[in-house]
């Protein structure tokens, strides 16, 4: 799977807490415990906080 295909599968408008990111990626079939050849980068928008948790959104896929 190419980084573009990976990026297309992860909605950029959906928000996650740090505890929700890995389980969500596993529902998409990504092995978050293995050593990937790419990195999915989640970023915070200006310290967005909901229910006392920092909220992250997928920004882009980095190719390493």
CORTA-V788796 format. One record per pair of residues at least 6 apart in sequence whose C-alpha atoms are under 6 Angstrom apart, sorted by the first residue. I is the first residue (numbers start at 1). GAP is how many residues later the second one is. D is the distance in whole Angstrom. If there is no record, write none. Layout:
i: [I;I]
gap: [GAP;GAP]
d: [D;D]
//
This chain:
i: [3;7;12;15;15;16;16;17;17;38;38;38;39;39;40;41;41;41;42;42;42;42;43;43;44;48;48;49]
gap: [58;54;46;41;42;39;40;38;39;24;25;26;22;23;21;18;19;20;14;15;16;17;13;14;12;6;7;6]
d: [6;6;5;6;5;6;5;5;6;6;5;6;6;5;5;6;6;6;6;5;4;5;5;6;5;6;6;6]
//
